[in-house]
């Protein structure tokens, strides 16, 4: 849970991208390119709300590589303002965060696409989502 009472997944080893203000097709394109370029073994795309997506990748990485991946994603997105702001905040915090739960009028993010392996960091993410959902009901 973050400081605002929103259930979130924060760590340094999972490559995550907050792709707000993009279409599904664009989010899928970025995820495919990042996955292929950095050999991240697989990815999930989640719809966090209309026109907003998250991507979570499977292969664990160091924080330094995670920063490189996020920076490269900003670059290939032509420095999408929402992605760039999110990236800068992750740099400041020295870890990356995506929400699991509801946020004001936004629903909990839903998986809309899966590709490749899910046995490492995606597995951790999915198990954490289940625990987070249980916390919402207590």
N, CA, C and O atoms as a GROMACS GRO file, in nm:
protein
  552
    1UNK      N    1   0.085  -0.117   0.000
    1UNK     CA    2   0.000   0.000   0.000
    1UNK      C    3   0.090   0.124   0.000
    1UNK      O    4   0.186   0.132   0.076
    2UNK      N    5   0.058   0.219  -0.085
    2UNK     CA    6   0.138   0.341  -0.087
    2UNK      C    7   0.085   0.441   0.015
    2UNK      O    8  -0.010   0.412   0.088
    3UNK      N    9   0.145   0.557   0.021
    3UNK     CA   10   0.107   0.658   0.120
    3UNK      C   11  -0.035   0.710   0.104
    3UNK      O   12  -0.089   0.771   0.197
    4UNK      N   13  -0.096   0.688  -0.012
    4UNK     CA   14  -0.233   0.735  -0.036
    4UNK      C   15  -0.337   0.627  -0.011
    4UNK      O   16  -0.454   0.646  -0.041
    5UNK      N   17  -0.295   0.513   0.045
    5UNK     CA   18  -0.388   0.404   0.072
    5UNK      C   19  -0.422   0.323  -0.052
    5UNK      O   20  -0.519   0.247  -0.050
    6UNK      N   21  -0.345   0.336  -0.159
    6UNK     CA   22  -0.370   0.263  -0.283
    6UNK      C   23  -0.277   0.142  -0.286
    6UNK      O   24  -0.156   0.154  -0.264
    7UNK      N   25  -0.334   0.025  -0.313
    7UNK     CA   26  -0.253  -0.095  -0.320
    7UNK      C   27  -0.165  -0.089  -0.444
    7UNK      O   28  -0.214  -0.068  -0.555
    8UNK      N   29  -0.032  -0.108  -0.424
    8UNK     CA   30   0.062  -0.091  -0.533
    8UNK      C   31   0.176  -0.192  -0.522
    8UNK      O   32   0.203  -0.246  -0.414
    9UNK      N   33   0.242  -0.217  -0.634
    9UNK     CA   34   0.356  -0.308  -0.644
    9UNK      C   35   0.480  -0.223  -0.667
    9UNK      O   36   0.494  -0.159  -0.772
   10UNK      N   37   0.570  -0.224  -0.570
   10UNK     CA   38   0.692  -0.145  -0.579
   10UNK      C   39   0.812  -0.235  -0.559
   10UNK      O   40   0.817  -0.313  -0.464
   11UNK      N   41   0.910  -0.225  -0.648
   11UNK     CA   42   1.037  -0.296  -0.631
   11UNK      C   43   1.140  -0.236  -0.726
   11UNK      O   44   1.112  -0.140  -0.797
   12UNK      N   45   1.258  -0.294  -0.725
   12UNK     CA   46   1.368  -0.246  -0.809
   12UNK      C   47   1.405  -0.345  -0.919
   12UNK      O   48   1.482  -0.310  -1.009
   13UNK      N   49   1.352  -0.468  -0.915
   13UNK     CA   50   1.399  -0.576  -1.002
   13UNK      C   51   1.305  -0.609  -1.117
   13UNK      O   52   1.342  -0.683  -1.208
   14UNK      N   53   1.184  -0.556  -1.113
   14UNK     CA   54   1.084  -0.584  -1.216
   14UNK      C   55   1.074  -0.463  -1.308
   14UNK      O   56   1.049  -0.352  -1.263
   15UNK      N   57   1.093  -0.487  -1.437
   15UNK     CA   58   1.074  -0.378  -1.533
   15UNK      C   59   0.924  -0.357  -1.548
   15UNK      O   60   0.849  -0.449  -1.579
   16UNK      N   61   0.883  -0.232  -1.525
   16UNK     CA   62   0.743  -0.193  -1.535
   16UNK      C   63   0.736  -0.062  -1.613
   16UNK      O   64   0.828   0.020  -1.607
   17UNK      N   65   0.629  -0.044  -1.686
   17UNK     CA   66   0.606   0.081  -1.757
   17UNK      C   67   0.464   0.128  -1.734
   17UNK      O   68   0.371   0.047  -1.738
   18UNK      N   69   0.445   0.255  -1.709
   18UNK     CA   70   0.313   0.316  -1.696
   18UNK      C   71   0.286   0.389  -1.827
   18UNK      O   72   0.342   0.496  -1.852
   19UNK      N   73   0.200   0.331  -1.909
   19UNK     CA   74   0.177   0.381  -2.044
   19UNK      C   75   0.044   0.455  -2.053
   19UNK      O   76  -0.047   0.414  -2.125
   20UNK      N   77   0.034   0.564  -1.979
   20UNK     CA   78  -0.088   0.645  -1.978
   20UNK      C   79  -0.098   0.724  -2.109
   20UNK      O   80   0.002   0.762  -2.169
   21UNK      N   81  -0.221   0.746  -2.150
   21UNK     CA   82  -0.246   0.828  -2.268
   21UNK      C   83  -0.205   0.761  -2.398
   21UNK      O   84  -0.169   0.829  -2.494
   22UNK      N   85  -0.211   0.627  -2.403
   22UNK     CA   86  -0.177   0.556  -2.526
   22UNK      C   87  -0.291   0.461  -2.562
   22UNK      O   88  -0.374   0.426  -2.478
   23UNK      N   89  -0.295   0.421  -2.686
   23UNK     CA   90  -0.391   0.319  -2.729
   23UNK      C   91  -0.334   0.182  -2.693
   23UNK      O   92  -0.215   0.169  -2.663
   24UNK      N   93  -0.420   0.081  -2.695
   24UNK     CA   94  -0.372  -0.055  -2.672
   24UNK      C   95  -0.267  -0.092  -2.775
   24UNK      O   96  -0.164  -0.151  -2.741
   25UNK      N   97  -0.290  -0.057  -2.900
   25UNK     CA   98  -0.196  -0.090  -3.008
   25UNK      C   99  -0.058  -0.029  -2.981
   25UNK      O  100   0.044  -0.094  -3.002
   26UNK      N  101  -0.055   0.095  -2.934
   26UNK     CA  102   0.072   0.161  -2.903
   26UNK      C  103   0.138   0.096  -2.782
   26UNK      O  104   0.259   0.072  -2.785
   27UNK      N  105   0.062   0.068  -2.677
   27UNK     CA  106   0.118   0.002  -2.558
   27UNK      C  107   0.176  -0.134  -2.596
   27UNK      O  108   0.284  -0.170  -2.550
   28UNK      N  109   0.105  -0.209  -2.681
   28UNK     CA  110   0.154  -0.339  -2.726
   28UNK      C  111   0.283  -0.324  -2.806
   28UNK      O  112   0.376  -0.403  -2.788
   29UNK      N  113   0.289  -0.225  -2.892
   29UNK     CA  114   0.410  -0.200  -2.971
   29UNK      C  115   0.529  -0.171  -2.880
   29UNK      O  116   0.637  -0.227  -2.900
   30UNK      N  117   0.512  -0.084  -2.780
   30UNK     CA  118   0.622  -0.053  -2.688
   30UNK      C  119   0.665  -0.178  -2.611
   30UNK      O  120   0.784  -0.204  -2.597
   31UNK      N  121   0.568  -0.254  -2.562
   31UNK     CA  122   0.600  -0.375  -2.485
   31UNK      C  123   0.677  -0.475  -2.570
   31UNK      O  124   0.776  -0.533  -2.524
   32UNK      N  125   0.633  -0.496  -2.693
   32UNK     CA  126   0.702  -0.589  -2.783
   32UNK      C  127   0.846  -0.545  -2.807
   32UNK      O  128   0.939  -0.625  -2.801
   33UNK      N  129   0.863  -0.417  -2.836
   33UNK     CA  130   0.997  -0.365  -2.866
   33UNK      C  131   1.090  -0.373  -2.745
   33UNK      O  132   1.205  -0.415  -2.758
   34UNK      N  133   1.041  -0.334  -2.628
   34UNK     CA  134   1.121  -0.340  -2.506
   34UNK      C  135   1.157  -0.486  -2.475
   34UNK      O  136   1.272  -0.516  -2.445
   35UNK      N  137   1.059  -0.574  -2.482
   35UNK     CA  138   1.081  -0.716  -2.453
   35UNK      C  139   1.188  -0.775  -2.545
   35UNK      O  140   1.278  -0.846  -2.500
   36UNK      N  141   1.177  -0.746  -2.673
   36UNK     CA  142   1.271  -0.801  -2.771
   36UNK      C  143   1.412  -0.740  -2.753
   36UNK      O  144   1.511  -0.813  -2.751
   37UNK      N  145   1.420  -0.609  -2.742
   37UNK     CA  146   1.549  -0.541  -2.735
   37UNK      C  147   1.630  -0.582  -2.611
   37UNK      O  148   1.751  -0.600  -2.618
   38UNK      N  149   1.561  -0.595  -2.497
   38UNK     CA  150   1.629  -0.626  -2.371
   38UNK      C  151   1.615  -0.773  -2.330
   38UNK      O  152   1.659  -0.812  -2.222
   39UNK      N  153   1.555  -0.854  -2.416
   39UNK     CA  154   1.540  -0.999  -2.390
   39UNK      C  155   1.480  -1.025  -2.250
   39UNK      O  156   1.541  -1.091  -2.167
   40UNK      N  157   1.362  -0.972  -2.228
   40UNK     CA  158   1.298  -0.978  -2.096
   40UNK      C  159   1.204  -1.097  -2.078
   40UNK      O  160   1.135  -1.106  -1.977
   41UNK      N  161   1.201  -1.187  -2.174
   41UNK     CA  162   1.136  -1.319  -2.166
   41UNK      C  163   0.983  -1.318  -2.176
   41UNK      O  164   0.925  -1.422  -2.205
   42UNK      N  165   0.919  -1.208  -2.154
   42UNK     CA  166   0.774  -1.202  -2.161
   42UNK      C  167   0.720  -1.077  -2.096
   42UNK      O  168   0.793  -1.004  -2.028
   43UNK      N  169   0.591  -1.053  -2.117
   43UNK     CA  170   0.530  -0.934  -2.058
   43UNK      C  171   0.379  -0.952  -2.044
   43UNK      O  172   0.317  -1.033  -2.112
   44UNK      N  173   0.324  -0.874  -1.953
   44UNK     CA  174   0.179  -0.857  -1.937
   44UNK      C  175   0.147  -0.714  -1.974
   44UNK      O  176   0.226  -0.623  -1.948
   45UNK      N  177   0.032  -0.694  -2.033
   45UNK     CA  178  -0.020  -0.558  -2.049
   45UNK      C  179  -0.151  -0.554  -1.973
   45UNK      O  180  -0.237  -0.641  -1.989
   46UNK      N  181  -0.165  -0.452  -1.890
   46UNK     CA  182  -0.287  -0.434  -1.811
   46UNK      C  183  -0.350  -0.302  -1.848
   46UNK      O  184  -0.281  -0.202  -1.870
   47UNK      N  185  -0.482  -0.300  -1.856
   47UNK     CA  186  -0.554  -0.175  -1.880
   47UNK      C  187  -0.589  -0.118  -1.744
   47UNK      O  188  -0.666  -0.177  -1.669
   48UNK      N  189  -0.531  -0.002  -1.711
   48UNK     CA  190  -0.556   0.058  -1.581
   48UNK      C  191  -0.681   0.147  -1.583
   48UNK      O  192  -0.747   0.164  -1.480
   49UNK      N  193  -0.714   0.202  -1.697
   49UNK     CA  194  -0.838   0.277  -1.719
   49UNK      C  195  -0.842   0.309  -1.869
   49UNK      O  196  -0.749   0.275  -1.942
   50UNK      N  197  -0.948   0.371  -1.914
   50UNK     CA  198  -0.962   0.397  -2.057
   50UNK      C  199  -0.842   0.477  -2.110
   50UNK      O  200  -0.812   0.586  -2.060
   51UNK      N  201  -0.773   0.421  -2.211
   51UNK     CA  202  -0.658   0.488  -2.271
   51UNK      C  203  -0.532   0.487  -2.186
   51UNK      O  204  -0.438   0.562  -2.213
   52UNK      N  205  -0.530   0.402  -2.084
   52UNK     CA  206  -0.414   0.394  -1.993
   52UNK      C  207  -0.378   0.248  -1.969
   52UNK      O  208  -0.464   0.166  -1.937
   53UNK      N  209  -0.250   0.217  -1.985
   53UNK     CA  210  -0.203   0.079  -1.973
   53UNK      C  211  -0.078   0.070  -1.887
   53UNK      O  212  -0.005   0.168  -1.871
   54UNK      N  213  -0.055  -0.049  -1.833
   54UNK     CA  214   0.068  -0.082  -1.762
   54UNK      C  215   0.130  -0.199  -1.834
   54UNK      O  216   0.060  -0.281  -1.893
   55UNK      N  217   0.263  -0.209  -1.830
   55UNK     CA  218   0.333  -0.327  -1.881
   55UNK      C  219   0.425  -0.376  -1.770
   55UNK      O  220   0.491  -0.296  -1.703
   56UNK      N  221   0.430  -0.507  -1.751
   56UNK     CA  222   0.515  -0.572  -1.652
   56UNK      C  223   0.592  -0.681  -1.725
   56UNK      O  224   0.533  -0.759  -1.800
   57UNK      N  225   0.724  -0.687  -1.704
   57UNK     CA  226   0.810  -0.780  -1.777
   57UNK      C  227   0.864  -0.889  -1.684
   57UNK      O  228   0.871  -0.870  -1.563
   58UNK      N  229   0.902  -1.003  -1.741
   58UNK     CA  230   0.932  -1.123  -1.664
   58UNK      C  231   1.073  -1.131  -1.607
   58UNK      O  232   1.090  -1.167  -1.490
   59UNK      N  233   1.174  -1.101  -1.684
   59UNK     CA  234   1.312  -1.126  -1.641
   59UNK      C  235   1.356  -1.028  -1.532
   59UNK      O  236   1.341  -0.906  -1.549
   60UNK      N  237   1.411  -1.079  -1.421
   60UNK     CA  238   1.463  -0.988  -1.319
   60UNK      C  239   1.586  -0.914  -1.371
   60UNK      O  240   1.668  -0.970  -1.444
   61UNK      N  241   1.599  -0.789  -1.332
   61UNK     CA  242   1.712  -0.706  -1.375
   61UNK      C  243   1.767  -0.627  -1.256
   61UNK      O  244   1.701  -0.616  -1.153
   62UNK      N  245   1.886  -0.573  -1.271
   62UNK     CA  246   1.939  -0.482  -1.170
   62UNK      C  247   1.867  -0.349  -1.183
   62UNK      O  248   1.803  -0.322  -1.284
   63UNK      N  249   1.877  -0.266  -1.080
   63UNK     CA  250   1.815  -0.134  -1.086
   63UNK      C  251   1.876  -0.052  -1.200
   63UNK      O  252   1.805   0.023  -1.267
   64UNK      N  253   2.006  -0.066  -1.221
   64UNK     CA  254   2.071   0.009  -1.329
   64UNK      C  255   2.013  -0.028  -1.465
   64UNK      O  256   1.985   0.059  -1.548
   65UNK      N  257   1.994  -0.159  -1.489
   65UNK     CA  258   1.936  -0.201  -1.617
   65UNK      C  259   1.790  -0.158  -1.625
   65UNK      O  260   1.743  -0.117  -1.731
   66UNK      N  261   1.719  -0.166  -1.514
   66UNK     CA  262   1.580  -0.123  -1.511
   66UNK      C  263   1.571   0.023  -1.556
   66UNK      O  264   1.483   0.059  -1.634
   67UNK      N  265   1.661   0.107  -1.507
   67UNK     CA  266   1.664   0.248  -1.545
   67UNK      C  267   1.690   0.263  -1.695
   67UNK      O  268   1.628   0.345  -1.762
   68UNK      N  269   1.782   0.183  -1.747
   68UNK     CA  270   1.812   0.188  -1.891
   68UNK      C  271   1.689   0.151  -1.973
   68UNK      O  272   1.658   0.216  -2.073
   69UNK      N  273   1.619   0.046  -1.930
   69UNK     CA  274   1.500   0.001  -2.003
   69UNK      C  275   1.394   0.110  -2.000
   69UNK      O  276   1.337   0.144  -2.105
   70UNK      N  277   1.366   0.167  -1.883
   70UNK     CA  278   1.265   0.272  -1.873
   70UNK      C  279   1.304   0.393  -1.957
   70UNK      O  280   1.219   0.452  -2.024
   71UNK      N  281   1.432   0.431  -1.954
   71UNK     CA  282   1.478   0.545  -2.034
   71UNK      C  283   1.462   0.517  -2.183
   71UNK      O  284   1.420   0.604  -2.259
   72UNK      N  285   1.495   0.395  -2.225
   72UNK     CA  286   1.482   0.357  -2.366
   72UNK      C  287   1.335   0.362  -2.407
   72UNK      O  288   1.303   0.407  -2.518
   73UNK      N  289   1.245   0.316  -2.320
   73UNK     CA  290   1.102   0.322  -2.349
   73UNK      C  291   1.057   0.467  -2.367
   73UNK      O  292   0.978   0.497  -2.456
   74UNK      N  293   1.107   0.556  -2.283
   74UNK     CA  294   1.075   0.699  -2.300
   74UNK      C  295   1.123   0.747  -2.436
   74UNK      O  296   1.053   0.821  -2.505
   75UNK      N  297   1.243   0.705  -2.473
   75UNK     CA  298   1.301   0.746  -2.601
   75UNK      C  299   1.217   0.697  -2.719
   75UNK      O  300   1.184   0.775  -2.808
   76UNK      N  301   1.181   0.566  -2.720
   76UNK     CA  302   1.105   0.513  -2.835
   76UNK      C  303   0.962   0.568  -2.838
   76UNK      O  304   0.897   0.564  -2.942
   77UNK      N  305   0.914   0.620  -2.725
   77UNK     CA  306   0.780   0.680  -2.722
   77UNK      C  307   0.784   0.828  -2.761
   77UNK      O  308   0.685   0.899  -2.749
   78UNK      N  309   0.901   0.873  -2.808
   78UNK     CA  310   0.921   1.015  -2.839
   78UNK      C  311   0.896   1.100  -2.716
   78UNK      O  312   0.840   1.210  -2.723
   79UNK      N  313   0.938   1.046  -2.602
   79UNK     CA  314   0.927   1.114  -2.473
   79UNK      C  315   0.782   1.151  -2.440
   79UNK      O  316   0.751   1.265  -2.407
   80UNK      N  317   0.695   1.049  -2.452
   80UNK     CA  318   0.555   1.063  -2.411
   80UNK      C  319   0.555   1.132  -2.275
   80UNK      O  320   0.618   1.083  -2.182
   81UNK      N  321   0.485   1.246  -2.261
   81UNK     CA  322   0.492   1.323  -2.137
   81UNK      C  323   0.452   1.244  -2.012
   81UNK      O  324   0.517   1.256  -1.908
   82UNK      N  325   0.346   1.164  -2.022
   82UNK     CA  326   0.302   1.086  -1.904
   82UNK      C  327   0.406   0.981  -1.866
   82UNK      O  328   0.438   0.967  -1.748
   83UNK      N  329   0.459   0.908  -1.964
   83UNK     CA  330   0.562   0.808  -1.936
   83UNK      C  331   0.688   0.873  -1.883
   83UNK      O  332   0.750   0.821  -1.790
   84UNK      N  333   0.727   0.985  -1.939
   84UNK     CA  334   0.848   1.054  -1.894
   84UNK      C  335   0.834   1.105  -1.751
   84UNK      O  336   0.929   1.094  -1.672
   85UNK      N  337   0.717   1.159  -1.715
   85UNK     CA  338   0.694   1.204  -1.577
   85UNK      C  339   0.700   1.086  -1.481
   85UNK      O  340   0.762   1.093  -1.375
   86UNK      N  341   0.635   0.976  -1.519
   86UNK     CA  342   0.636   0.856  -1.435
   86UNK      C  343   0.780   0.806  -1.416
   86UNK      O  344   0.821   0.773  -1.305
   87UNK      N  345   0.856   0.802  -1.525
   87UNK     CA  346   0.996   0.759  -1.519
   87UNK      C  347   1.078   0.847  -1.424
   87UNK      O  348   1.154   0.796  -1.342
   88UNK      N  349   1.062   0.977  -1.434
   88UNK     CA  350   1.136   1.068  -1.346
   88UNK      C  351   1.102   1.043  -1.199
   88UNK      O  352   1.190   1.044  -1.114
   89UNK      N  353   0.974   1.019  -1.170
   89UNK     CA  354   0.935   0.989  -1.031
   89UNK      C  355   0.998   0.859  -0.981
   89UNK      O  356   1.035   0.849  -0.864
   90UNK      N  357   1.011   0.760  -1.070
   90UNK     CA  358   1.073   0.634  -1.029
   90UNK      C  359   1.222   0.656  -1.000
   90UNK      O  360   1.278   0.597  -0.908
   91UNK      N  361   1.285   0.743  -1.080
   91UNK     CA  362   1.426   0.778  -1.055
   91UNK      C  363   1.441   0.843  -0.918
   91UNK      O  364   1.533   0.809  -0.843
   92UNK      N  365   1.353   0.934  -0.886
   92UNK     CA  366   1.358   1.004  -0.758
   92UNK      C  367   1.340   0.907  -0.642
   92UNK      O  368   1.412   0.915  -0.543
   93UNK      N  369   1.242   0.813  -0.654
   93UNK     CA  370   1.213   0.718  -0.547
   93UNK      C  371   1.317   0.605  -0.538
   93UNK      O  372   1.331   0.542  -0.433
   94UNK      N  373   1.388   0.582  -0.648
   94UNK     CA  374   1.486   0.473  -0.658
   94UNK      C  375   1.419   0.336  -0.650
   94UNK      O  376   1.479   0.239  -0.601
   95UNK      N  377   1.296   0.328  -0.697
   95UNK     CA  378   1.222   0.203  -0.716
   95UNK      C  379   1.104   0.236  -0.806
   95UNK      O  380   1.070   0.353  -0.824
   96UNK      N  381   1.042   0.133  -0.864
   96UNK     CA  382   0.930   0.161  -0.953
   96UNK      C  383   0.801   0.102  -0.898
   96UNK      O  384   0.802  -0.001  -0.831
   97UNK      N  385   0.690   0.170  -0.927
   97UNK     CA  386   0.560   0.137  -0.869
   97UNK      C  387   0.452   0.138  -0.975
   97UNK      O  388   0.446   0.228  -1.060
   98UNK      N  389   0.365   0.037  -0.969
   98UNK     CA  390   0.239   0.037  -1.043
   98UNK      C  391   0.130  -0.004  -0.945
   98UNK      O  392   0.154  -0.086  -0.856
   99UNK      N  393   0.012   0.052  -0.961
   99UNK     CA  394  -0.095   0.020  -0.867
   99UNK      C  395  -0.161  -0.113  -0.903
   99UNK      O  396  -0.166  -0.153  -1.019
  100UNK      N  397  -0.213  -0.181  -0.797
  100UNK     CA  398  -0.292  -0.304  -0.812
  100UNK      C  399  -0.439  -0.276  -0.800
  100UNK      O  400  -0.522  -0.334  -0.870
  101UNK      N  401  -0.471  -0.186  -0.710
  101UNK     CA  402  -0.609  -0.169  -0.667
  101UNK      C  403  -0.680  -0.052  -0.731
  101UNK      O  404  -0.629   0.013  -0.822
  102UNK      N  405  -0.800  -0.029  -0.681
  102UNK     CA  406  -0.881   0.083  -0.729
  102UNK      C  407  -0.815   0.214  -0.687
  102UNK      O  408  -0.744   0.222  -0.587
  103UNK      N  409  -0.841   0.317  -0.766
  103UNK     CA  410  -0.789   0.450  -0.736
  103UNK      C  411  -0.900   0.549  -0.771
  103UNK      O  412  -0.932   0.570  -0.888
  104UNK      N  413  -0.956   0.610  -0.667
  104UNK     CA  414  -1.071   0.700  -0.685
  104UNK      C  415  -1.175   0.633  -0.774
  104UNK      O  416  -1.232   0.531  -0.735
  105UNK      N  417  -1.202   0.688  -0.892
  105UNK     CA  418  -1.305   0.632  -0.980
  105UNK      C  419  -1.250   0.531  -1.080
  105UNK      O  420  -1.324   0.483  -1.166
  106UNK      N  421  -1.120   0.499  -1.071
  106UNK     CA  422  -1.059   0.404  -1.165
  106UNK      C  423  -1.067   0.262  -1.109
  106UNK      O  424  -1.046   0.240  -0.990
  107UNK      N  425  -1.099   0.166  -1.196
  107UNK     CA  426  -1.104   0.027  -1.150
  107UNK      C  427  -0.964  -0.031  -1.128
  107UNK      O  428  -0.864   0.032  -1.165
  108UNK      N  429  -0.959  -0.147  -1.070
  108UNK     CA  430  -0.831  -0.216  -1.055
  108UNK      C  431  -0.783  -0.256  -1.196
  108UNK      O  432  -0.864  -0.294  -1.279
  109UNK      N  433  -0.652  -0.246  -1.224
  109UNK     CA  434  -0.600  -0.283  -1.357
  109UNK      C  435  -0.633  -0.428  -1.394
  109UNK      O  436  -0.625  -0.518  -1.311
  110UNK      N  437  -0.670  -0.447  -1.520
  110UNK     CA  438  -0.706  -0.580  -1.570
  110UNK      C  439  -0.609  -0.624  -1.679
  110UNK      O  440  -0.569  -0.544  -1.764
  111UNK      N  441  -0.572  -0.751  -1.676
  111UNK     CA  442  -0.482  -0.806  -1.777
  111UNK      C  443  -0.557  -0.812  -1.910
  111UNK      O  444  -0.666  -0.868  -1.919
  112UNK      N  445  -0.496  -0.753  -2.014
  112UNK     CA  446  -0.557  -0.754  -2.147
  112UNK      C  447  -0.471  -0.825  -2.250
  112UNK      O  448  -0.518  -0.854  -2.360
  113UNK      N  449  -0.344  -0.855  -2.216
  113UNK     CA  450  -0.257  -0.926  -2.310
  113UNK      C  451  -0.144  -0.992  -2.233
  113UNK      O  452  -0.089  -0.936  -2.138
  114UNK      N  453  -0.109  -1.114  -2.276
  114UNK     CA  454   0.002  -1.188  -2.217
  114UNK      C  455   0.092  -1.236  -2.330
  114UNK      O  456   0.044  -1.275  -2.436
  115UNK      N  457   0.223  -1.232  -2.306
  115UNK     CA  458   0.317  -1.283  -2.406
  115UNK      C  459   0.438  -1.342  -2.334
  115UNK      O  460   0.494  -1.279  -2.244
  116UNK      N  461   0.478  -1.461  -2.373
  116UNK     CA  462   0.600  -1.522  -2.323
  116UNK      C  463   0.586  -1.581  -2.184
  116UNK      O  464   0.477  -1.616  -2.139
  117UNK      N  465   0.700  -1.590  -2.118
  117UNK     CA  466   0.707  -1.656  -1.987
  117UNK      C  467   0.653  -1.568  -1.875
  117UNK      O  468   0.654  -1.445  -1.884
  118UNK      N  469   0.604  -1.634  -1.769
  118UNK     CA  470   0.550  -1.564  -1.653
  118UNK      C  471   0.602  -1.625  -1.523
  118UNK      O  472   0.538  -1.612  -1.419
  119UNK      N  473   0.716  -1.691  -1.528
  119UNK     CA  474   0.765  -1.769  -1.414
  119UNK      C  475   0.854  -1.693  -1.318
  119UNK      O  476   0.886  -1.744  -1.211
  120UNK      N  477   0.896  -1.573  -1.352
  120UNK     CA  478   0.987  -1.498  -1.264
  120UNK      C  479   0.916  -1.375  -1.210
  120UNK      O  480   0.829  -1.388  -1.123
  121UNK      N  481   0.949  -1.257  -1.256
  121UNK     CA  482   0.894  -1.134  -1.199
  121UNK      C  483   0.744  -1.119  -1.227
  121UNK      O  484   0.672  -1.062  -1.145
  122UNK      N  485   0.696  -1.168  -1.340
  122UNK     CA  486   0.552  -1.164  -1.363
  122UNK      C  487   0.481  -1.252  -1.261
  122UNK      O  488   0.375  -1.215  -1.210
  123UNK      N  489   0.539  -1.367  -1.231
  123UNK     CA  490   0.482  -1.454  -1.128
  123UNK      C  491   0.474  -1.385  -0.994
  123UNK      O  492   0.373  -1.396  -0.924
  124UNK      N  493   0.579  -1.314  -0.957
  124UNK     CA  494   0.579  -1.238  -0.831
  124UNK      C  495   0.468  -1.132  -0.836
  124UNK      O  496   0.393  -1.115  -0.739
  125UNK      N  497   0.460  -1.063  -0.947
  125UNK     CA  498   0.358  -0.959  -0.963
  125UNK      C  499   0.217  -1.019  -0.948
  125UNK      O  500   0.133  -0.964  -0.877
  126UNK      N  501   0.192  -1.130  -1.017
  126UNK     CA  502   0.059  -1.192  -1.012
  126UNK      C  503   0.024  -1.241  -0.872
  126UNK      O  504  -0.090  -1.224  -0.828
  127UNK      N  505   0.120  -1.302  -0.802
  127UNK     CA  506   0.094  -1.346  -0.664
  127UNK      C  507   0.067  -1.227  -0.573
  127UNK      O  508  -0.019  -1.233  -0.485
  128UNK      N  509   0.140  -1.118  -0.594
  128UNK     CA  510   0.120  -0.997  -0.515
  128UNK      C  511  -0.018  -0.937  -0.541
  128UNK      O  512  -0.081  -0.884  -0.450
  129UNK      N  513  -0.065  -0.945  -0.664
  129UNK     CA  514  -0.200  -0.897  -0.698
  129UNK      C  515  -0.307  -0.973  -0.621
  129UNK      O  516  -0.403  -0.914  -0.572
  130UNK      N  517  -0.288  -1.105  -0.613
  130UNK     CA  518  -0.385  -1.187  -0.539
  130UNK      C  519  -0.387  -1.146  -0.393
  130UNK      O  520  -0.494  -1.129  -0.334
  131UNK      N  521  -0.269  -1.128  -0.333
  131UNK     CA  522  -0.262  -1.085  -0.192
  131UNK      C  523  -0.324  -0.947  -0.175
  131UNK      O  524  -0.394  -0.922  -0.077
  132UNK      N  525  -0.298  -0.858  -0.269
  132UNK     CA  526  -0.353  -0.722  -0.261
  132UNK      C  527  -0.505  -0.725  -0.266
  132UNK      O  528  -0.571  -0.651  -0.193
  133UNK      N  529  -0.560  -0.810  -0.350
  133UNK     CA  530  -0.706  -0.820  -0.362
  133UNK      C  531  -0.765  -0.868  -0.231
  133UNK      O  532  -0.871  -0.822  -0.189
  134UNK      N  533  -0.696  -0.964  -0.166
  134UNK     CA  534  -0.742  -1.013  -0.036
  134UNK      C  535  -0.740  -0.901   0.067
  134UNK      O  536  -0.830  -0.893   0.151
  135UNK      N  537  -0.639  -0.814   0.063
  135UNK     CA  538  -0.629  -0.701   0.155
  135UNK      C  539  -0.743  -0.602   0.135
  135UNK      O  540  -0.791  -0.542   0.231
  136UNK      N  541  -0.786  -0.584   0.011
  136UNK     CA  542  -0.895  -0.492  -0.018
  136UNK      C  543  -1.025  -0.537   0.050
  136UNK      O  544  -1.110  -0.456   0.085
  137UNK      N  545  -1.038  -0.667   0.068
  137UNK     CA  546  -1.162  -0.722   0.124
  137UNK      C  547  -1.159  -0.735   0.275
  137UNK      O  548  -1.256  -0.782   0.334
  138UNK      N  549  -1.049  -0.695   0.339
  138UNK     CA  550  -1.042  -0.707   0.486
  138UNK      C  551  -1.065  -0.574   0.551
  138UNK      O  552  -1.063  -0.564   0.674
   0.00000   0.00000   0.00000
